[in-house]
Amino acid sequence: MKPPRFRYCSPESLEEALAVLGEFGDEAKPLAGGQSLIPMLNMRLARPSVLVDLNRIPALAGIERTDRFLRIGAMTRHRAVERSESVARAQPLLAEAIGYVGHLPIRTRGTVGGSIAHADPAAELPGVLLALDGTVELQSRRGHRTVPARDFFVDLLTTSADPDELVIAVRFPVLPPRSGTAWLEVARRHGDYALVGVGAVVTLAEDRRTIRDARLCFIGVGNTPVRATGAEAALRGQPAAADTWRSAAEAVRNELDPASDIHASAQYRRSVAGVLTERALALAVQRAQEGTAG
Ligand SMILES: Cc1cc2nc3c(=O)[nH]c(=O)nc-3n(C[C@H](O)[C@H](O)[C@H](O)COP(=O)(O)OP(=O)(O)OC[C@H]3O[C@@H](n4cnc5c(N)ncnc54)[C@H](O)[C@@H]3O)c2cc1C
């Protein structure tokens, strides 16, 4: 199929892109890697009258590490993240999850900002951002604002960004000492969207045997990535042991409320979420104890 007719513009600066978005509002759509937008145009699921191609704005790409966070520009390709040593060192959860995004050609074109803005509930990057309590930087002609991931993903393919706002970067805060992470997921085939995925982030107390803090973020189980906050709270102060992972898995099965669709039943998704919880927590803690983070 062919897309509906649209006007194409290819700005060479952020200011120019923001001016077009400011002028056309929800009639315009940014084009990043095109891996989701182009199929949506071809299937007539999106009908923007103007496409604002971001591919000629080099300032939007890049990976920057500070003491407090890793900042990744919106037009940074998935593949650049996958190959970055600074990502592997600073944010191993992101490094582990990114390899699950589609196939190599998709990761070569697809961008971090596109994935975050598209907000697919089975996509890895929104899940990683929420698991790490990350933030999204938005820019429009009206100004700049930073939105926590928990307020950014509001519904299926829907974010709190306004139509004239661009995602310009995302920030992943650096984890405290004695932290470990793990990303696990189940898909029908490698490269397919996950049926269920989990990111576990665990910080141990000084004795390295007690859980000080734990975060569990799931994809594929709701309209947005979902934090299992009840299970997280129950994990705090517990011993780092197999019984604890089993209880957490049970709490997750009770807490999540996935839907059935053509890919899997709700019951299957809940069951897989429990199994992945147990494995991800054990792995994250092992990494925290070994000092390998993820
Ligand atoms: C066969 C296939 C398998 C895939 N499997 C997976 C998978 O397993 N996991 C996964 O996470 N993804 C998967 N994807 C999607 C892929 O990761 C895309 O790269 C991603 O969803 C969108 O990124 P993009 O840069 O291609 O954005 P585009 O397709 O260009 O844009 C997507 C949406 O975001 C908007 N947008 C883009 N950039 C910005 C910005 N900076 N600010 C505001 N809005 C913006 C666009 O207007 C559009 O609405 C798959 C895609 C395909 C085709």
The ligand as a Gaussian input file, in Angstrom:
#p B3LYP/6-31G(d) Opt

LIG

0 1
 C        9.165000      -5.690000      11.932000
 C        9.364000      -4.726000      13.072000
 C        9.634000      -5.242000      14.337000
 C        9.806000      -4.379000      15.411000
 N       10.063000      -4.920000      16.626000
 C       10.230000      -4.092000      17.684000
 C       10.508000      -4.621000      18.976000
 O       10.616000      -5.828000      19.184000
 N       10.645000      -3.738000      20.000000
 C       10.535000      -2.382000      19.813000
 O       10.678000      -1.626000      20.768000
 N       10.296000      -1.864000      18.615000
 C       10.139000      -2.674000      17.543000
 N        9.894000      -2.130000      16.320000
 C        9.760000      -0.663000      16.183000
 C       11.103000       0.024000      16.128000
 O       11.745000      -0.038000      17.369000
 C       10.938000       1.506000      15.792000
 O       12.203000       1.977000      15.553000
 C       10.332000       2.422000      16.845000
 O        9.102000       2.021000      17.316000
 C       10.062000       3.804000      16.290000
 O       11.254000       4.427000      16.071000
 P       11.501000       5.203000      14.751000
 O       12.733000       6.028000      14.954000
 O       11.486000       4.273000      13.602000
 O       10.246000       6.228000      14.714000
 P        9.232000       6.590000      13.558000
 O        8.626000       5.368000      12.983000
 O        9.869000       7.551000      12.611000
 O        8.155000       7.398000      14.423000
 C        7.308000       6.717000      15.329000
 C        6.346000       7.731000      15.980000
 O        7.047000       8.610000      16.839000
 C        6.948000       9.966000      16.399000
 N        8.277000      10.545000      16.610000
 C        9.446000      10.074000      16.131000
 N       10.465000      10.798000      16.623000
 C        9.920000      11.730000      17.443000
 C       10.480000      12.758000      18.259000
 N       11.791000      12.954000      18.365000
 N        9.624000      13.519000      18.977000
 C        8.282000      13.318000      18.915000
 N        7.704000      12.372000      18.154000
 C        8.530000      11.592000      17.429000
 C        6.534000       9.889000      14.947000
 O        5.837000      11.040000      14.520000
 C        5.656000       8.656000      14.959000
 O        4.394000       8.973000      15.450000
 C        9.720000      -2.966000      15.221000
 C        9.472000      -2.443000      13.948000
 C        9.294000      -3.308000      12.883000
 C        9.043000      -2.718000      11.517000

